[in-house]
Amino acid sequence: MLPVYTARGRNMIRTVIAALALTIASVLPAVAETLKFAVTDIEGLEALQQEFGGFEKALEKVTGLDVELFPVSSRTSAVEAMNSGQIDLVLTGPAEYVVMKELAEPKIVVAWQRPDYFAQIAALSDGPIRSLEDLKGKKVSFGSVGSTSQHLGPAQALTDAGLNYNADYEAVILARNVAAEALIRGDIAAIGLNFSHLASVRKAFPDTAFTVLARGRDLPNDILVARKDISDEVLQKVRVAFVEHGKELMDGVLQGEDNQKFKGGFFLSDVKDSDYDYVRSMYRTIGVDTFKDFVN
């Protein structure tokens, strides 16, 4: 026969159960919130771990949050994953950011400064091109379509000098070393590329002298953004970590070979969307007036 409890007895049982629940919660470890982190220009988990494994551990240490690296196959897939809540943080370039801003409305966390991040126009030192004026009617190559420093930046540098994109000269898209070979053969007149890429070209072609005809202004920084519905508490915790533990986090970043581009740089917390209006103007330079899709 089942026991029959009075109202007083039932209240006592509820009190005991509540007390037990509080006791159990106090002795069990708190479950850390997991932050999923993606990078738009790295494909595959293995490559992501090689470049950002050290940063993952450093961010976990200074925030107390569980951080998980989440590979994305493209800029578009990063937007889709952010909008669906699959990822929380995305590190992306300035050209990608202005499109991502339109498609996902992310919150800015912090900018990642890249020293010597500017675009250049280079030609052969002993070739026929001696000035920007000589490029009129000639072919000028650019790198990856939509790249801040290989396409948009060099095109803007020429526009700032009075040469209109694909009007005063013919714009062609070539991979960096292919472009260098074409330049040496005389198939093109100049190459648009960034500072570090020109250094790699000079290393790849040590018997050839290159001259910089134009240098663009320093480009806006890479940027870490968070999905629009991330909690204010978590967002603030991550921002504070970059402000108070920037060196530790940068040391983690620099464990990656390709991440050496950030060496000597800083995490900048004083950053706003309007800082990327220059990138929007670069898009307009190549004829793109809306930012609802990535340039391909």
C-alpha positions in Angstrom: 0.0 0.0 0.0 1.5 3.4 -1.0 2.0 5.9 1.7 -0.3 9.0 1.9 1.5 12.3 2.5 -0.1 15.4 4.0 0.4 18.8 2.4 3.0 19.5 5.1 4.8 16.3 4.2 4.8 17.1 0.5 6.3 20.5 1.2 9.1 19.0 3.3 9.9 16.6 0.5 10.1 19.4 -2.0 12.4 21.4 0.3 14.7 18.4 0.7 14.9 17.8 -3.1 15.7 21.4 -3.8 18.4 21.4 -1.2 19.9 18.2 -2.7 19.8 19.8 -6.2 21.7 22.9 -4.9 24.3 20.7 -3.2 24.9 18.6 -6.3 25.2 21.7 -8.4 27.8 23.2 -6.0 30.1 20.2 -6.2 29.9 19.5 -9.9 32.3 21.5 -12.2 30.6 24.3 -14.2 30.2 23.4 -17.9 32.2 25.9 -19.9 30.5 27.6 -22.8 32.0 26.5 -26.1 33.1 29.2 -28.6 33.5 27.9 -32.2 36.2 29.8 -34.0 36.6 29.9 -37.8 39.0 31.6 -40.3 37.8 32.4 -43.8 41.0 31.8 -45.7 42.0 28.4 -44.2 40.4 25.3 -45.5 40.4 22.0 -43.5 40.6 21.2 -39.8 44.3 20.0 -40.1 45.5 23.3 -41.6 43.4 25.3 -39.1 44.9 23.4 -36.2 48.4 23.9 -37.5 47.9 27.7 -37.7 45.6 28.4 -34.8 46.1 25.5 -32.4 48.3 27.7 -30.2 45.9 30.6 -30.3 43.0 28.2 -29.4 44.8 27.1 -26.2 45.8 30.7 -25.3 42.2 32.0 -25.7 40.9 29.2 -23.6 43.4 30.0 -20.9 42.7 33.7 -20.6 38.9 33.5 -21.0 38.1 30.3 -19.1 35.9 29.4 -22.1 36.1 26.2 -24.1 37.3 27.1 -27.7 36.8 24.8 -30.6 38.3 25.4 -34.1 35.6 25.1 -36.8 36.8 24.8 -40.4 34.9 26.5 -43.2 35.2 25.8 -46.9 34.6 29.3 -48.1 33.6 32.9 -47.2 30.1 32.0 -48.1 30.0 28.9 -45.9 31.3 31.0 -43.0 28.4 33.4 -43.4 25.9 30.5 -43.5 27.5 28.9 -40.4 27.4 32.2 -38.5 23.7 32.8 -39.4 22.8 29.3 -38.3 24.6 29.6 -35.0 27.2 26.9 -35.9 30.1 29.3 -35.3 30.6 32.1 -32.9 33.8 33.9 -33.9 35.2 34.4 -37.4 38.6 35.9 -38.4 38.4 37.4 -41.8 40.0 40.0 -44.1 38.8 43.5 -44.7 37.3 42.8 -48.2 35.4 39.8 -46.8 34.2 41.8 -43.8 32.3 44.4 -45.7 30.2 41.7 -47.4 29.8 39.7 -44.2 28.5 42.8 -42.5 25.7 42.9 -45.0 24.9 39.2 -45.0 25.3 38.3 -41.3 25.4 41.6 -39.3 28.2 40.4 -37.0 29.5 42.2 -34.0 33.1 43.6 -34.2 35.4 42.0 -31.5 38.9 43.3 -32.3 41.1 44.2 -35.3 44.2 42.1 -36.0 46.9 44.4 -37.3 49.3 43.3 -40.1 52.4 45.4 -40.3 53.5 46.5 -43.8 50.0 45.6 -45.1 49.7 47.7 -48.3 49.4 47.2 -52.0 52.0 47.9 -54.7 52.3 48.1 -58.4 55.6 46.5 -59.6 57.4 46.3 -63.0 60.7 45.2 -64.3 63.6 47.5 -63.3 65.2 47.2 -66.7 61.9 47.0 -68.7 60.1 49.6 -70.8 57.7 50.8 -68.0 59.3 53.7 -66.1 56.3 55.4 -64.7 52.6 54.8 -64.1 51.8 56.9 -67.2 53.6 54.2 -69.3 50.9 51.7 -68.2 48.2 53.3 -70.3 46.9 50.8 -72.8 49.0 48.0 -71.3 48.1 44.8 -69.3 48.3 44.9 -65.5 47.8 41.7 -63.6 46.1 41.3 -60.2 45.9 38.3 -57.9 42.9 36.5 -56.4 39.7 38.2 -57.4 38.3 40.3 -54.5 41.5 40.1 -52.4 42.1 43.2 -50.4 45.8 43.4 -51.1 46.1 41.6 -54.4 43.2 43.0 -56.3 41.2 45.8 -54.6 44.2 47.6 -53.1 46.4 47.7 -56.2 43.5 48.8 -58.3 42.8 51.6 -55.9 46.5 52.7 -55.9 46.3 53.0 -59.7 43.0 54.9 -59.5 44.4 57.3 -56.9 47.2 58.0 -59.4 44.7 58.8 -62.2 44.5 55.4 -64.0 40.9 54.1 -64.2 40.4 50.4 -63.6 40.2 48.3 -66.8 39.8 51.5 -68.9 43.2 53.2 -69.0 44.8 49.8 -68.9 43.7 46.1 -69.3 43.2 44.3 -66.0 44.0 40.5 -66.0 43.8 38.0 -63.1 46.9 35.8 -62.7 48.4 33.8 -59.9 51.4 35.5 -58.4 54.3 33.4 -59.8 52.5 33.0 -63.1 52.2 36.8 -63.3 55.9 37.2 -62.5 56.8 34.9 -65.3 54.5 36.7 -67.7 56.1 40.0 -66.6 59.6 38.7 -67.3 58.4 37.4 -70.8 56.9 40.8 -71.6 53.3 39.5 -71.7 52.2 42.0 -69.1 53.5 45.4 -68.1 53.1 45.3 -64.3 51.8 43.3 -61.3 49.5 44.4 -58.5 50.4 42.7 -55.2 51.2 43.4 -51.5 54.5 44.0 -49.8 55.1 40.5 -48.5 54.1 38.9 -51.9 56.6 41.1 -53.7 59.3 39.9 -51.3 58.4 36.2 -52.1 58.5 37.0 -55.9 62.0 38.5 -55.5 63.0 35.3 -53.6 61.5 33.1 -56.3 63.2 35.1 -59.2 66.6 36.1 -57.7 68.1 37.0 -61.1 65.4 39.5 -61.9 65.1 43.1 -60.6 61.7 44.6 -59.8 60.7 48.2 -59.3 57.8 49.5 -57.3 55.9 52.1 -59.4 53.2 52.9 -56.8 52.4 52.1 -53.2 48.9 52.3 -51.8 48.0 53.6 -48.3 48.1 51.1 -45.4 45.1 48.8 -45.8 42.4 48.2 -43.1 43.2 45.4 -40.7 42.0 41.8 -40.6 39.1 41.7 -38.2 37.6 39.2 -35.7 33.8 39.3 -35.6 31.2 37.5 -33.6 27.7 36.3 -34.6 25.1 38.9 -34.1 23.2 37.0 -31.3 26.2 36.2 -29.2 25.6 37.1 -25.5 27.0 40.4 -24.4 28.7 38.7 -21.4 30.7 36.4 -23.7 31.5 39.1 -26.2 32.8 41.4 -23.4 34.8 38.6 -21.9 36.5 37.9 -25.2 37.2 41.6 -25.9 38.7 42.1 -22.5 40.9 39.1 -23.1 42.4 40.7 -26.2 43.0 44.0 -24.3 44.5 42.5 -21.1 46.2 39.5 -22.6 47.2 40.6 -26.1 50.8 39.4 -25.9 49.8 35.9 -24.7 47.2 35.6 -27.5 49.6 36.9 -30.2 52.3 34.5 -29.0 49.7 31.7 -29.7 48.9 33.1 -33.1 52.5 33.3 -34.1 53.0 29.6 -33.6 51.4 29.2 -37.0 53.8 29.5 -40.0 51.5 31.4 -42.2 50.5 33.6 -39.3 53.9 35.3 -39.4 52.2 38.0 -41.3 50.9 39.2 -37.9 54.4 39.4 -36.4 55.0 42.8 -34.9 51.3 43.7 -35.1 48.8 44.4 -32.3 45.2 43.6 -31.5 43.2 46.9 -31.7 40.1 47.3 -29.7 39.2 50.8 -31.0 37.7 49.7 -34.3 34.4 50.5 -35.9 32.6 49.6 -39.1 33.3 53.0 -40.7 37.0 52.1 -40.6 36.2 49.8 -43.6 34.6 52.4 -45.8 38.0 52.6 -47.7 37.4 49.0 -48.6 33.9 49.8 -49.9 35.4 52.5 -52.0 37.9 50.0 -53.4 35.0 47.7 -54.4 33.4 50.6 -56.2 36.7 51.2 -58.0 36.4 47.8 -59.7 32.7 48.4 -60.5 31.1 46.7 -57.5 28.5 49.0 -55.9 26.6 46.6 -53.6 28.0 44.2 -51.0 25.4 41.5 -50.9 27.7 38.8 -52.4 31.4 38.0 -52.5 33.2 38.9 -55.7 34.3 35.8 -57.7 
